[in-house]
C-alpha cells in the first residue's frame, strides 16, 4: 500500500488542479515537497549565485592591490557553473593573459583548489601530472575558488601580475569577508 501511494503522489498536484479545487501554489508546492520528502532523497538542492556586483567589487579590490604593487593585471570571474561573468584585460597586459586568467579561474572552480597549489601538487605527484594536459585547466598560480557557506560559488583568475606566486597573491585579494565570501574553506 505504501508503494502504491507513493506512485500516485506525484499526480496529486495535477489532479487537484484538474478538479477545479482552490489549491493554491503554496498547497501544490507543499504536496510536491512532501512527495520529495517521502522519497527519502533530495532531488533538488539550493545553490548560491555569485552576482556581477560582487564580481565588480572583487575586481576593484584586486585592482587596488595590483596598483600597490605597480602592476596591471587581467581579471576573470566564473560562476559556479564555470561560465564567465566578468573578464577585464588590464591596460598594457599581454593578450595571452586574457585566456590565462579565465582558465586559471576555471581550474580553481573545477578542482576546488588554488591553481598554484594544484600545479605544485601535480608537479610533485606523477599520478597527477596528466592534469596539465587537460585543455581547460591551467596549472599556474592565480586562480582561487570562492567559498560561501561551505559551497564553491565561483572562482577568480588573475594573470599578468609578474608570475604565478604574485598572481596567486592578487587573486586572494578578491575575498569579500564582510559578505561571507572567502578564498578558503
C-alpha positions, 0 to 999 in steps of 0.5 A: 500500500505504501508503494502504491501511494507513493506512485500516485503522489506525484499526480496529486498536484495535477489532479487537484488542479484538474478538479477545479479545487482552490489549491493554491501554489503554496498547497501544490508546492507543499504536496510536491515537497512532501512527495520529495520528502517521502522519497527519502532523497533530495532531488533538488538542492539550493545553490548560491549565485555569485552576482556581477556586483560582487564580481565588480567589487572583487575586481576593484579590490584586486585592482587596488592591490595590483596598483600597490604593487605597480602592476596591471593585471587581467581579471576573470570571474566564473560562476559556479557553473564555470561560465564567465561573468566578468573578464577585464584585460588590464591596460598594457597586459599581454593578450595571452593573459586574457585566456590565462586568467579565465582558465586559471579561474576555471581550474580553481572552480573545477578542482576546488583548489588554488591553481598554484597549489594544484600545479605544485601538487601535480608537479610533485605527484606523477599520478597527477601530472596528466592534469596539465594536459587537460585543455581547460585547466591551467596549472599556474598560480592565480586562480582561487575558488570562492567559498560561501557557506561551505559551497564553491560559488565561483572562482577568480583568475588573475594573470599578468601580475609578474608570475604565478606566486604574485598572481596567486597573491592578487587573486586572494585579494578578491575575498569579500569577508564582510559578505561571507565570501572567502578564498578558503574553506 
